[in-house]
Amino acid sequence: MLGNFTFHNPVKLIFGTDAMNMLTDELRAYGPVVQLVYGGGSIKKNGIYDQVVKALEAAGKTVVEDAGVMPNPTVEKLNEGIKIARDNHVDFILAVGGGSCIDYAKGVAVSVNLPEDVDPWQKYWVDFEEPTCDVVPVGSVLTMVGTGSEMNCGSVITNHETKMKVGHVFANPDVFPKFAVLNPEFTYTLPAYQMVAGIFDIMNHITEQYFSGTDDSTSDYLSEGLMRSLIHASRVAVKNPHDYEARSNIMWCATWALNTLVACGKTTDWEVHMLGQAVGAHTDATHGMTLAAVALPYYRLIMPYGVAKFARFATNVWGVSPEGKSDEELAAAGLDAMEAWMREIGCVMSISELGATEDMIEGLADSTLVMQDGYHVLTRDEIVRIFRESL
């Protein structure tokens, strides 16, 4: 562990089949007006909404509903949520859903108390400034796993006008959710496509942090364990979505994949996310699938620059025997094994399946931010090449 770091994560996690029993007590610690954030209404069909409302009522809360959060929350929706919060003087924001709902809730939370002449998009997702106002506290009830937003300070917002989808990981610890309720059974009704998208999102969160650095880092050993657990659980869950053990392990992997633990003492990459978010900004495609569609072309391009880590990935994560193989051959076999797994569980493997076309490629390249800390810094020509190979 060669790097210097501070690890601080104050989020209270309440995990298991009885987790909802704790929600009322958690809510009592906060003010009387709660903004209830959720998506398209599936929580009303599966009964989760009723459980949440019951807990809010038992805690004596006045509830202001903020429904309709889309999979890639937009600037327009963010501004709508800010207005709801301001008009109702909300004391607390409770996000019920997946990462998009939680990301959106954080975006509202850091923006409510800004001066009205300050544009949140410009301040937070263009200039990457920190909050200069009080942050409204946020809590979550998780119904879809993947982003890890329940235990981090990240918020991803999409601007269709500028064709940009941008994530801001805030440094201010007030942005962390105060608590997260995690009942794996709440993920049972998720469509298979969304479950698989979440699984690859988890995998890519780990690889974005793993494929960087050359020292012997404990963080990389933790990453390898998380990846092995995820791979095994994903195979079980795809065959039997109601397997509690598999779904609980996937949920737990998701949380620890992106709460900064496995980034401690390391540089990190995040270029797959930049490529995938460009696709999402242009197509509104499901986030995890945009990552799946671009990941292999990217990793095959950068593999020669970090071949030792890719060879280690092959052996320690996929069980590829090093016998008789050069490091380059071993590294390539590891990516082949990852590709086979992705196809096995049902990942999207091309951006054309997500609505991208050849004539979008230059625009996709324009929307791709270039990261500096991985094994290789992409040129624009390489970005275009990756998107072409992803079609």
Long-range contacts (C-beta under 8 A, 24 or more apart in sequence): 1-215, 1-217, 1-218, 1-219, 1-264, 1-265, 2-215, 2-217, 2-265, 3-217, 3-264, 3-265, 3-266, 3-267, 4-265, 5-264, 5-265, 7-260, 7-261, 7-264, 8-173, 9-151, 9-152, 9-176, 9-259, 9-260, 9-261, 10-173, 10-176, 10-178, 11-150, 11-151, 11-176, 11-177, 11-178, 11-179, 11-180, 11-259, 12-178, 12-179, 12-180, 13-150, 13-151, 13-179, 13-180, 13-182, 13-255, 14-179, 14-180, 14-181, 14-182, 15-182, 15-183, 15-248, 15-251, 15-252, 16-182, 16-183, 16-184, 16-248, 17-183, 17-184, 17-185, 17-244, 19-181, 19-182, 19-183, 20-51, 20-55, 20-141, 20-181, 20-183, 22-181, 23-52, 23-55, 23-141, 23-181, 24-55, 24-58, 24-59, 25-59, 26-139, 26-178, 26-179, 26-181, 27-55, 27-56, 27-59, 27-61, 27-92, 27-94, 27-139, 28-59, 28-60, 29-178, 30-91, 30-92, 30-137, 30-139, 30-178, 31-90, 31-91, 31-92, 32-60, 32-61, 32-62, 32-91, 33-61, 33-62, 33-64, 33-88, 33-89, 33-90, 33-91, 33-92, 34-61, 34-62, 34-63, 34-64, 34-90, 34-91, 34-92, 34-93, 34-94, 35-64, 35-66, 35-81, 35-84, 35-85, 35-88, 35-90, 35-92, 35-93, 35-94, 35-105, 35-108, 36-63, 36-64, 36-65, 36-66, 36-94, 36-96, 37-66, 37-67, 37-69, 37-81, 37-93, 37-94, 37-95, 37-96, 37-97, 37-101, 37-104, 37-105, 37-108, 38-65, 38-66, 38-67, 38-69, 38-95, 38-96, 38-97, 38-101, 39-67, 39-68, 39-69, 39-70, 39-71, 39-97, 39-98, 39-100, 39-101, 40-67, 40-68, 40-70, 41-67, 42-143, 42-189, 43-96, 43-97, 43-143, 46-186, 46-189, 48-96, 48-141, 48-143, 48-186, 49-96, 52-94, 52-96, 52-141, 56-94, 61-92, 64-88, 64-90, 66-108, 69-97, 69-100, 69-101, 69-104, 70-100, 70-284, 71-100, 71-284, 71-286, 71-287, 72-100, 72-156, 72-158, 72-165, 72-280, 72-281, 72-284, 72-287, 73-100, 73-103, 73-104, 73-107, 73-156, 73-157, 73-158, 74-157, 74-158, 74-159, 74-160, 75-121, 75-157, 75-158, 75-159, 75-160, 75-161, 77-104, 78-104, 78-107, 78-108, 78-111, 78-120, 78-121, 78-157, 79-120, 81-105, 81-107, 81-108, 82-108, 82-111, 82-112, 82-120, 85-112, 85-136, 86-112, 90-136, 91-136, 91-137, 92-136, 92-137, 92-138, 92-139, 93-136, 93-137, 93-138, 93-139, 94-138, 94-139, 94-140, 94-141, 95-138, 95-139, 95-140, 95-141, 95-177, 96-140, 96-141, 96-143, 97-141, 97-142, 97-143, 97-144, 98-142, 98-143, 98-144, 98-145, 98-146, 98-147, 98-149, 98-198, 99-144, 99-146, 99-147, 99-148, 99-149, 99-150, 99-156, 99-201, 99-287, 100-147, 100-156, 100-287, 101-140, 102-138, 102-140, 102-142, 102-147, 102-149, 102-150, 102-177, 103-147, 103-149, 103-154, 103-155, 103-156, 103-157, 104-155, 104-157, 105-138, 105-140, 106-138, 106-149, 106-153, 106-154, 106-155, 106-170, 106-175, 106-177, 107-155, 107-157, 108-136, 109-135, 109-136, 109-137, 109-138, 109-175, 110-135, 110-155, 110-170, 110-172, 110-175, 112-136, 121-157, 121-159, 124-155, 124-157, 124-168, 124-170, 125-157, 125-159, 125-164, 125-166, 125-168, 126-166, 128-168, 130-170, 130-171, 130-172, 131-170, 131-172, 131-174, 131-175, 135-172, 135-174, 135-175, 137-174, 137-178, 138-175, 138-177, 138-178, 139-177, 139-178, 139-179, 139-180, 139-181, 140-177, 140-179, 140-180, 140-181, 141-180, 141-181, 141-186, 142-180, 142-181, 142-182, 142-183, 142-186, 142-251, 143-186, 143-187, 143-190, 144-187, 144-190, 144-194, 144-198, 145-187, 145-198, 145-202, 145-250, 145-251, 145-254, 145-255, 146-197, 146-198, 146-199, 146-201, 146-202, 146-254, 146-287, 146-288, 147-198, 147-201, 147-254, 147-258, 147-287, 148-202, 148-205, 148-254, 148-255, 148-256, 148-257, 148-258, 148-259, 149-177, 149-258, 150-177, 150-180, 150-182, 150-255, 151-176, 151-177, 151-180, 151-255, 151-256, 151-258, 151-259, 152-176, 152-258, 152-259, 152-260, 154-258, 156-277, 156-287, 158-280, 158-281, 158-284, 159-281, 160-281, 163-278, 163-281, 163-282, 163-363, 163-366, 163-367, 164-281, 164-367, 165-277, 165-278, 165-280, 165-281, 165-367, 166-277, 166-369, 167-273, 167-277, 180-255, 182-251, 182-252, 182-255, 184-244, 184-247, 184-248, 184-250, 184-251, 185-244, 185-247, 187-247, 187-250, 187-251, 188-241, 188-242, 188-247, 190-241, 192-238, 192-241, 192-346, 193-286, 193-289, 193-346, 194-286, 195-237, 195-238, 195-241, 196-234, 196-238, 196-288, 196-289, 196-345, 196-346, 196-347, 197-286, 197-287, 197-288, 197-289, 197-292, 197-347, 198-250, 198-254, 198-288, 199-230, 199-234, 199-237, 199-250, 199-288, 199-345, 200-288, 200-289, 200-291, 200-292, 200-295, 200-342, 200-345, 200-347, 201-254, 201-287, 201-288, 201-291, 202-230, 202-250, 202-253, 202-254, 202-257, 203-227, 203-230, 203-231, 204-272, 204-273, 204-276, 204-288, 204-291, 204-292, 204-295, 205-254, 205-257, 205-258, 206-230, 206-257, 206-262, 207-272, 207-295, 207-299, 207-313, 208-268, 208-269, 208-270, 208-271, 208-272, 208-273, 209-262, 209-263, 209-266, 209-268, 209-269, 210-262, 210-309, 210-313, 211-269, 211-299, 211-302, 211-306, 211-309, 211-310, 211-313, 211-374, 211-375, 212-266, 212-267, 212-268, 212-269, 212-306, 212-309, 212-373, 212-374, 212-375, 213-266, 213-267, 213-309, 214-306, 214-308, 214-309, 217-265, 217-266, 218-265, 219-261, 219-262, 219-263, 219-264, 219-265, 219-266, 220-262, 220-266, 220-309, 220-312, 222-261, 222-262, 223-262, 224-313, 224-316, 224-317, 226-253, 226-256, 226-257, 226-262, 227-317, 228-317, 229-253, 231-317, 231-341, 234-341, 234-345, 235-344, 235-345, 238-344, 238-345, 238-346, 267-373, 267-374, 268-373, 268-374, 269-371, 269-373, 269-374, 269-375, 270-371, 270-373, 270-374, 271-298, 271-302, 271-370, 271-371, 271-374, 271-378, 272-298, 272-299, 274-368, 274-369, 274-370, 274-371, 275-368, 275-383, 275-386, 275-387, 277-367, 278-364, 278-365, 278-367, 278-368, 279-351, 279-354, 279-356, 279-364, 281-367, 282-356, 282-360, 282-363, 282-364, 282-367, 283-351, 283-354, 283-355, 283-356, 285-354, 285-355, 286-354, 289-347, 289-348, 289-353, 289-354, 290-351, 290-354, 292-342, 292-347, 292-348, 292-349, 293-348, 293-349, 293-350, 293-351, 293-353, 293-354, 293-390, 294-351, 294-386, 294-387, 294-390, 296-335, 296-338, 296-339, 296-342, 296-349, 297-385, 297-386, 297-389, 297-390, 298-386, 299-335, 300-332, 300-335, 301-376, 301-378, 301-382, 301-385, 301-386, 302-374, 302-375, 302-376, 303-331, 303-332, 303-335, 304-328, 305-375, 305-376, 306-374, 306-375, 306-376, 307-331, 309-375, 310-334, 310-335, 350-390, 350-391, 351-387, 351-390, 351-391, 352-391, 356-387, 356-390, 356-391, 357-391, 358-388, 358-391, 361-387, 361-388, 361-391
